[in-house]
Amino acid sequence: MKKTLLLLGTFVALFFISCEGPTGPPGTNGRDGRDGADGLDGREAQVFEVEDVDFNYIAENNLYETILVFEDFTSFEVLPNDAVLVYQYDRTVEFEDGNLNDVWNLIPQTFFYEEGSIQFVPGHTTKDVEILITGNFDLSDLSTDITQGQIFRFVIVPGQAAAKMDKSSITAVMGSLGLTEEDVKKMSLK
């Protein structure tokens, strides 16, 4: 009797192990719900660069402001939980081997002057990004080197992915998203 139950148990176990059902429908991997390739985690991002960004002085608030509407630069849908990282171009450096590299600084960023300090501060909605220049002194005579012709790079990252990455370096952010310099859409406001 024990042998019969053991053989029956083994047969039932082998039967269930060898059963295979129909293949299920493909999963949704993208943020937009479209089917994706197997094995992809659905992380998508967008990066674009805008040159010749000018700020307008708002006297009643003693600050400078510029607002850039996403649809003017990308068709990428920005969702409420997405992170919009804003990097400001600083300069290009040349290395000993002759290679050139751009220096990008994540804002907010503070600059110190004899009169006091100023800060570039970003904020965004799902439709646009606002960049302010605020300060602790009268900004009405701030140099046009600071308020005109600025270059910014914007990286839109799904919120879940942004929480896990080092955002201090644009190179690290783009690398973790699988983006290269060729993926950057470059535009000018002039």
MOMO-V354475 format. One record per backbone hydrogen bond with DSSP energy under -1.0 kcal/mol. NH is the residue of the N-H (numbers start at 1). CO is the residue of the C=O. E is the energy in kcal/mol with one decimal. If there is no record, write none. Layout:
NH:CO:E
NH:CO:E
This chain:
5:1:-2.4
6:2:-2.5
7:3:-2.7
8:4:-2.6
9:5:-2.7
10:6:-2.4
11:7:-2.4
12:8:-2.5
13:9:-2.4
14:10:-2.6
15:11:-2.3
16:12:-2.2
17:13:-2.2
18:14:-2.1
29:34:-1.2
30:34:-1.3
33:30:-1.4
36:27:-1.2
40:37:-1.7
46:156:-1.8
48:154:-2.2
49:185:-3.4
50:152:-2.9
51:187:-2.9
53:150:-2.8
55:147:-2.9
56:65:-2.7
58:63:-3.6
61:58:-1.0
63:58:-1.4
64:133:-2.1
65:56:-2.2
66:131:-1.7
68:129:-2.8
70:127:-2.2
72:69:-1.7
73:70:-2.4
74:70:-2.3
82:79:-1.9
83:157:-3.2
85:155:-2.9
87:153:-3.0
88:105:-3.1
89:151:-2.7
90:103:-3.0
93:101:-3.1
95:99:-3.0
98:95:-2.3
101:93:-2.5
103:91:-3.2
105:88:-2.5
107:86:-2.8
109:120:-1.5
111:118:-2.8
113:116:-3.6
118:111:-2.5
119:134:-2.7
120:109:-2.3
121:132:-2.7
123:130:-2.0
125:128:-2.7
129:68:-2.5
130:123:-3.5
131:66:-2.7
132:121:-2.9
133:64:-2.4
134:119:-2.6
136:117:-1.7
142:139:-2.1
146:143:-1.6
147:143:-1.4
148:144:-2.1
150:53:-2.4
152:50:-2.3
153:87:-2.8
154:48:-3.4
155:85:-2.5
156:46:-3.0
157:83:-2.9
158:44:-1.0
162:158:-2.2
163:159:-1.6
164:161:-1.2
165:162:-1.2
173:169:-2.3
174:170:-2.7
175:171:-2.3
176:172:-2.5
177:173:-1.3
178:175:-1.0
179:174:-3.1
183:180:-1.7
184:181:-1.2
185:47:-1.5
187:49:-2.5
189:51:-1.8
